[in-house]
Amino acid sequence: MWLANCNIVDVESGTVLRGRSVRTDDGLIAEITSGGPPPGADVHDLGGRYLLPGLISCHTHLSVVYPFSATDEAENPALTAYRSAVRAQDALRAGVTTLRCVHEQNRADLLLREAAAHGWIDAPRIFGAGRAISRPEGHGKGGACAYATGAGEFGAAARQELRAGADHLKIFITGGLAHEGEDFAEPEMTDEEIRATVEAAHEHDTYVAAHAGAWQAIRQALAQGVRSFEHAYDLDEETARRMREAGAFLTPTLCVTRSEGWMRAKGFEEFSIRNALDAADRHLDSIRTAVREGVPIVAGTDYPPGDDVDGVSAHVHEMLLLATAGLSNLDVIRSASLTAAELVGASSRLGRIAPGYAADLIALRDDPLRDLNAYRDVSFVGIGGRIIRDDDLGDTRTAGQRRP
């Protein structure tokens, strides 16, 4: 299939390649030309829209229940998978073609990844953590996590998730905002517990992502080899500098502290909303510090990325917030493409429009390099060379219709 009459946004150079045609074959980008497709080709005309890599969301929970206290840790895995599948398909239709999941009840991320591989469901590409690992009384309490105490148990729990098929591991090194009386600066793991988890990850040639509220625990985890941090509600310059020097990535999830209307609509407890709003200003200042210090930033929501937040998808909401933290338009685009692909270890096949890369593509009507609000109107989505939706053609196909 050829995608004709499109303007390609080159996320490496930050330029627009105008009047291009893209040939896809066997799920990959096979050819990019400055002329039109050959006579008789299977052509899909994009009408001059801007073509970009599909969005990569680096902090996703598909199985989460709101309010958090409604979570049933004994839930039938089939119910968890159904709920997660709907959210995965919502994300795909919103233009999110790759998800990094960082805790799913009943390892729903790994189940969906397998179902998609069999062709039973259309879903984004999934890099999954399975279940996050938490201390029994830690931030993951009540969230259907794997629970551990001490280095031996953390190492064993980590290996169990990896044997189940996890692509990376997730731990909670501080408290958070979800629970009443919780302190996001309070450390929750020992050096030995963190190190045991990192060692298990290294045995499988992968890495650990850490829920991290504040700088003290981030420094602790950096020293033990953690290279992916989530949230950073309170981050100082020295810690940001250490993160950059260590090559660590940060997923800010700014929407966590800037989505009051969405939280109320989802039935969040009042204390959770208050905790989020109270942390909002410090959170934004911290991410501005990270940006100034050159920490690699990737986009992720903590919420289902296809959910509507203030009229846009949660993922686009997060991207717009990253611009308020000081990222240039190009770096915001890279946070959901090039940089995100590097974090998940797929920079040779995801995050760019180039021959040999996955044909995971979205189209916008306007140039996002000039105005990020162009992402408010994702009008075309394709994954693996298959068209999921094209609003300009009145295409009402929905993810999940395909059958084996």
Summary of the structure (lengths in Angstrom):
residues: 404
radius of gyration: 20.4
end to end distance: 21.1
largest distance: 66.9
contacts: 1514
relative contact order: 0.16
helix: 36%
strand: 24%
